[in-house]
Amino acid sequence: MPLTQDQITRFLSSVHPYDSLPPDALPGIAAQFEAWEVETGFSVYDRGDTLAGLFLIYEGGIEISDENGVVVSHLGLRNSFGERGLMRDGTAVTSARADTHSILLMLPAPQFHALIETHPSAKRFFDRSRGSRKAQEADLATSRVDTLMAHDPVTISASDTARHAAQMMREHRISSLCIARDGALQGIVTNRDLVAKVMAPALPYDTPVAEIMTSAPLSLPSTAIGSDVLHAMMEHRIGHVPIVDAGQLVGIVTQTDLTRFQAVSSAELVSELARADTAEQMAKVTARIPQLLVQLVAGGNRHEIVTRLITDIADTATRRLLALAEAKLGPAPVPYLWLACGSQGRQEQTGVSDQDNCLILDDAVTDEMRTGYFADLARFVCDGLDACGYFHCPGDMMATNPRWCQPVRVWKGYFNGWINKPDPEAQMLASVMFDLRPIGGHVDLFADLQENTLEAAARNSIFVAHMISNSLKHQPPLSLLRGFATIRSGEHKNQLDLKHNGVVPVVDLGRVYALQGRLTPVNTRARLEAAETAGVLSTSGAADLLDAYDLIAETRLEHQAAQVRQGHKPDNYLSPADLSDFERSHLRDAFVVVKSLQSAIGHGRGMLS
């Protein structure tokens, strides 16, 4: 069926982004399209082919499949395809075949690139990468520490005198000095230390710095963000934070370095929580988190920044409750470590969060201590978190459950059992516990456990296979009928679950990549980036999956922020009808990418190329 120029023009005027182009430009663009009439089963292109151009469905339907031959999408009227390959290197990243007799409009590759260069609305529509989004003005929340810190900080040795330290501070016009040995940080001494520890007690000026310095001070890596520094300063009441990478001192950030940056909202909440005396006072602070979410999303902050800032607040609340518990119960009888798992463990909390946590105890603990002191401590903290809006875990994955309040040797037994006998419960528990992150206490109780568990798990091919199978249980909400697979019944009928069918499939993939590569990051985005660096995930696969994850996660946050603005409690359920055609198209493409990566890892390839 031949199409006239007028028919193509009228059709394009009903399809985004062509409907946003200047009216006088549309006929000329329509003239560049070629009409292809194809029969059922016709191969439009195969993966790896050089793409002729961009395809738009005028009539009929197209089946899209991945490198494994798995169908990832069925496209219908007004759907475009081929743009992902065109925006990369011109090579098809999927295969496309006609579901039925179809009429396709094809815009040749040179004209496609001219279209997106000439018309910003077309570029915004077809360029799905993060780089195409509005650049945000740098601020404290989004700036990495390595852009804030003073590089090559002035250092002295522990054997130097207090007089020499004072002279060095005066000479360099600084308020602190790092004590280092062979590049490794040993401590820090500040002008306040000189006043309070030397001048006030009238100690000799030749007192060694080792006697007045703060040993093993709080430090952060250069990959931290500015708000991490500010939150640490406010919570611990310090003014200087050394920056350490791979055990080596690489910089320092002071309060002066932060004066031109602002992250007031989240920092204020952290500061107030760190000084609260009761869970009730803390609850008044955490009640402002939804409004913080609105402000952060409205400010255009990336999703990983928003969730990290919100998680910082939960971390501070947890540590403050631990301190209040010890003040009430007395010092802990043996060393312990409080850990978070779930979204808090991954630093991915949003406006909707329950609590998932556990306690690792020193092997010297007795049953009496565990069921007495530590049971009381766990109850105090978990109830306090519940009062603060982090409601009790429905699955009882909390330190109040005796199963999750155990000495190191028992935890080692847990992980060994899950790895050696990966039944469904073991897969579920291992998935949760691989997201553990220390929050408060003695971190050394976890270090060897994490390293040894990753090593043992990665070596066990049967366990890895089970974890991969488990990761595929959460599928993106794609319908074979060219739309979204929404919830079929109940309270959220006809809606998408942006948690379990949106971000969770990517979280699961990230966890498997971390397992395969024996990677220690817990945050999902950090896992994907580390997987690419380690060669577990190809550069192209990582780019696609990161872009897809970003879009899904940001859509979820924008939905929650909109609910808060409307006076509703935020949730994870979104109606596709609330999205524009533009948003639906992009979100669906993101789900297709995730499904493709699931197919790849299910076939044992992990998108390596």
LINVENJO-V472187 format. One record per pair of residues at least 24 apart in sequence whose ideal C-beta (glycine too) atoms are under 7 Angstrom apart, sorted by sequence separation. I is the first residue (numbers start at 1). J is the second residue. D is the distance in Angstrom with one decimal. If there is no record, write none. Layout:
I;J;D
I;J;D
//
This chain:
56;80;5.1
155;179;6.7
157;181;6.8
165;189;5.6
189;213;4.4
219;243;6.6
221;245;5.6
229;253;4.9
289;313;6.3
336;360;6.9
477;501;4.4
513;537;5.7
525;549;6.9
5;30;6.2
8;33;5.6
55;80;6.6
74;99;6.4
153;178;5.2
155;180;4.3
188;213;6.3
217;242;6.1
219;244;4.4
336;361;5.1
476;501;6.0
5;31;6.0
54;80;6.2
55;81;5.2
86;112;5.8
187;213;3.7
188;214;5.3
266;292;6.1
336;362;6.8
474;500;5.7
475;501;6.6
55;82;5.0
187;214;5.6
265;292;5.2
286;313;6.7
334;361;6.3
335;362;4.4
355;382;6.6
378;405;5.7
474;501;6.3
54;82;5.2
66;94;6.0
158;186;5.9
166;194;5.6
187;215;4.6
222;250;5.9
230;258;6.0
334;362;4.2
54;83;5.7
65;94;6.5
158;187;6.9
165;194;6.7
186;215;6.8
187;216;7.0
188;217;4.6
222;251;6.8
229;258;6.7
476;505;5.8
64;94;5.1
65;95;4.9
179;209;6.1
187;217;6.2
265;295;5.7
314;344;5.3
334;364;4.9
355;385;4.9
375;405;6.8
474;504;4.6
475;505;6.6
51;82;5.2
286;317;6.4
334;365;4.8
374;405;5.7
474;505;4.7
3;35;4.5
54;86;6.1
64;96;5.6
162;194;6.2
226;258;6.6
555;587;5.9
2;35;6.8
230;263;5.9
234;267;5.9
311;344;5.7
51;85;5.1
62;96;5.4
63;97;5.1
179;213;5.3
185;219;6.3
474;508;6.0
51;86;5.7
226;261;5.5
235;270;5.9
282;317;5.7
314;349;5.8
334;369;6.5
355;390;4.3
370;405;6.3
397;432;6.2
551;586;6.0
1;37;6.2
62;98;6.1
63;99;5.0
162;198;4.8
227;263;4.5
231;267;6.2
234;270;5.4
311;347;4.4
333;369;5.0
354;390;6.4
551;587;6.5
62;99;6.2
226;263;6.8
230;267;4.9
234;271;4.1
311;348;6.9
353;390;5.7
354;391;5.0
355;392;6.7
356;393;5.4
408;445;5.8
412;449;6.3
419;456;5.5
430;467;6.8
471;508;3.6
60;98;6.5
61;99;3.8
282;320;6.7
311;349;4.4
336;374;6.6
354;392;7.0
355;393;5.7
411;449;6.0
415;453;4.5
419;457;5.1
471;509;6.2
552;590;5.3
51;90;5.7
60;99;6.9
61;100;5.4
87;126;6.3
227;266;6.1
231;270;4.5
235;274;4.3
308;347;5.0
310;349;4.8
314;353;7.0
354;393;5.1
427;466;5.3
431;470;6.2
506;545;6.8
551;590;4.4
50;90;5.8
51;91;6.9
60;100;5.0
62;102;6.6
87;127;6.0
227;267;6.8
234;274;6.3
273;313;6.7
307;347;6.5
310;350;6.7
333;373;5.8
354;394;6.9
359;399;4.4
422;462;6.5
427;467;6.3
471;511;6.8
15;56;6.8
50;91;6.2
51;92;5.4
60;101;5.8
61;102;6.4
307;348;4.6
332;373;6.9
356;397;4.6
357;398;5.7
358;399;5.3
408;449;6.5
419;460;5.3
422;463;4.8
471;512;5.0
60;102;2.6
163;205;4.0
270;312;6.1
274;316;5.8
279;321;6.9
307;349;5.7
357;399;5.2
365;407;5.1
548;590;3.9
48;91;6.2
49;92;4.7
59;102;6.1
60;103;6.2
83;126;4.7
162;205;5.6
163;206;6.4
266;309;4.3
270;313;6.2
273;316;4.6
307;350;6.1
355;398;6.3
427;470;4.2
506;549;4.5
48;92;6.4
59;103;4.2
161;205;6.5
165;209;5.5
269;313;5.2
273;317;5.3
276;320;6.1
329;373;6.1
363;407;4.8
419;463;4.9
422;466;3.9
468;512;5.6
47;92;5.5
57;102;6.6
58;103;4.3
161;206;4.6
162;207;4.8
359;404;6.9
361;406;6.5
362;407;6.6
363;408;5.3
467;512;5.7
548;593;3.9
46;92;6.7
47;93;6.5
58;104;6.5
161;207;6.6
266;312;6.6
270;316;4.9
274;320;5.9
358;404;3.9
359;405;4.4
361;407;4.6
362;408;7.0
363;409;5.3
506;552;7.0
548;594;5.4
11;58;6.1
45;92;4.8
47;94;5.8
57;104;6.1
58;105;5.3
161;208;6.5
162;209;6.4
266;313;6.7
273;320;5.5
329;376;5.7
358;405;7.0
47;95;4.9
56;104;6.8
161;209;6.9
329;377;6.0
360;408;6.0
467;515;6.0
545;593;6.3
46;95;4.8
55;104;5.1
56;105;4.4
159;208;5.7
160;209;5.1
503;552;5.8
544;593;4.8
45;95;6.8
158;208;6.7
162;212;6.2
190;240;6.1
502;552;4.7
503;553;5.5
45;96;5.5
55;106;5.4
158;209;5.6
159;210;6.8
360;411;5.7
464;515;6.2
44;96;4.1
158;210;3.9
188;240;6.2
325;377;4.7
328;380;6.9
464;516;6.7
545;597;5.3
44;97;6.5
53;106;4.9
54;107;4.5
156;209;6.2
503;556;6.4
43;97;5.4
44;98;6.9
52;106;6.1
53;107;5.0
188;242;6.2
498;552;6.8
502;556;6.1
42;97;6.6
53;108;4.2
158;213;6.9
325;380;4.2
41;97;6.3
42;98;4.4
52;108;6.6
53;109;4.7
325;381;5.8
341;397;6.9
541;597;6.4
41;98;6.3
52;109;6.8
185;242;5.4
458;515;5.9
498;555;6.5
40;98;5.7
51;109;6.2
54;112;4.6
293;351;4.7
457;515;5.8
458;516;6.6
498;556;4.2
39;98;6.6
40;99;7.0
53;112;5.6
185;244;5.5
321;380;6.8
322;381;6.0
38;98;4.8
40;100;5.3
321;381;4.4
458;518;4.9
40;101;6.0
290;351;5.3
338;399;6.9
498;559;6.6
39;101;5.7
289;351;6.7
15;78;4.9
184;247;5.6
318;381;6.7
321;384;4.2
455;518;6.4
38;102;5.3
176;240;4.4
178;242;5.5
184;248;6.4
185;249;4.5
321;385;6.7
454;518;4.9
183;248;4.6
184;249;6.9
37;103;5.4
38;104;6.5
183;249;6.2
541;607;3.0
318;385;6.7
35;103;6.3
36;104;4.4
317;385;6.6
180;249;5.2
537;606;6.1
538;607;5.1
540;609;6.6
35;105;6.1
36;106;5.6
450;520;6.7
536;606;6.1
537;607;5.9
538;608;5.2
178;249;5.7
317;388;5.4
538;609;4.7
33;105;4.5
34;106;4.7
33;106;6.5
499;572;3.9
33;107;5.3
178;252;6.3
498;572;4.9
32;107;5.9
145;220;6.2
497;572;5.9
32;108;7.0
146;222;4.1
314;390;6.3
356;432;6.8
497;573;6.1
498;574;5.5
145;222;5.4
434;511;5.7
148;226;5.5
176;254;6.9
495;573;4.3
496;574;5.0
32;111;4.4
144;223;6.5
145;224;4.5
175;254;6.6
495;574;6.1
145;225;6.7
225;305;6.9
431;511;6.4
495;575;5.0
496;576;6.4
144;225;6.0
145;226;6.6
231;312;5.1
235;316;5.6
434;515;7.0
492;573;4.4
494;575;6.4
143;225;6.5
227;309;5.8
142;225;6.9
143;226;4.7
362;445;6.6
141;225;6.7
145;229;6.3
141;226;6.8
227;312;7.0
231;316;7.0
360;445;4.9
437;522;5.1
29;115;6.5
140;226;3.8
141;227;5.1
360;446;6.1
140;227;5.7
435;522;5.5
506;594;6.0
509;597;5.9
346;435;5.3
505;594;5.2
509;598;6.8
512;601;6.2
140;230;6.4
342;432;6.8
345;435;4.2
486;576;6.7
516;606;7.0
341;432;5.2
345;436;5.6
341;433;6.2
345;437;4.3
484;576;5.1
509;601;6.5
342;435;6.4
505;598;6.5
149;243;5.0
155;249;7.0
341;435;4.7
341;436;5.1
153;249;6.6
8;105;6.5
339;436;4.7
340;437;5.5
21;119;5.6
145;243;5.8
153;251;6.0
339;437;6.3
153;252;4.3
339;438;5.4
340;439;5.2
21;121;6.8
151;251;5.1
339;439;6.2
20;121;4.3
150;251;5.8
337;438;5.7
338;439;4.9
1;103;6.4
149;251;3.4
150;252;5.4
282;384;7.0
286;388;4.3
287;389;6.9
338;440;4.7
149;252;6.1
286;389;5.1
338;441;5.3
17;121;4.8
149;253;4.7
283;387;5.0
337;441;3.9
484;588;6.8
17;122;4.8
148;253;5.5
279;384;3.9
283;388;4.9
336;441;4.9
337;442;5.3
282;388;5.2
283;389;6.9
335;441;6.9
336;442;6.7
337;443;6.4
150;257;6.7
280;387;6.8
335;442;4.1
339;446;6.7
17;125;4.0
145;253;6.2
149;257;6.8
279;387;4.4
337;445;4.4
16;125;6.5
148;257;5.4
279;388;6.5
337;446;5.6
335;445;6.4
478;591;5.3
477;591;6.5
478;592;6.8
476;591;3.7
478;595;6.1
140;258;6.5
143;261;6.8
322;440;4.7
476;594;4.8
476;595;5.0
319;439;6.4
140;261;3.2
318;439;5.0
319;440;4.5
139;261;5.8
140;262;5.9
141;263;4.7
318;440;6.3
139;262;6.2
140;263;4.2
139;263;6.9
315;439;5.6
472;598;5.5
472;602;5.7
468;601;5.9
468;602;6.6
142;301;6.3
141;301;5.9
142;302;6.9
142;305;5.5
136;300;4.8
141;305;5.5
136;301;6.9
134;300;6.1
141;309;6.4
348;523;6.8
346;522;5.3
347;523;5.0
348;524;6.4
345;522;5.8
346;523;5.3
346;524;5.9
350;556;6.8
350;557;6.2
351;560;4.5
350;560;5.9
351;564;6.6
352;570;5.5
351;570;3.8
352;571;6.0
352;572;6.4
304;525;5.1
303;550;6.4
303;553;4.1
303;554;4.7
306;557;5.8
303;557;5.4
297;557;5.4
297;558;5.9
297;561;4.0
293;560;6.3
294;561;4.8
293;561;5.7
294;564;5.1
293;564;6.3
294;565;5.9
291;564;7.0
290;564;4.5
290;570;6.4
73;478;6.4
74;480;5.7
76;482;4.1
74;481;7.0
75;482;6.2
74;482;4.8
130;547;6.1
129;547;5.4
128;547;5.5
130;550;5.6
61;482;6.7
125;582;6.2
128;586;6.3
128;589;6.4
73;592;4.8
72;592;5.0
72;595;4.7
72;596;5.2
72;599;6.9
70;599;4.2
66;596;4.3
68;599;5.1
68;600;6.7
66;599;5.0
67;600;6.7
66;600;6.9
68;603;4.7
16;581;5.0
16;582;5.4
//
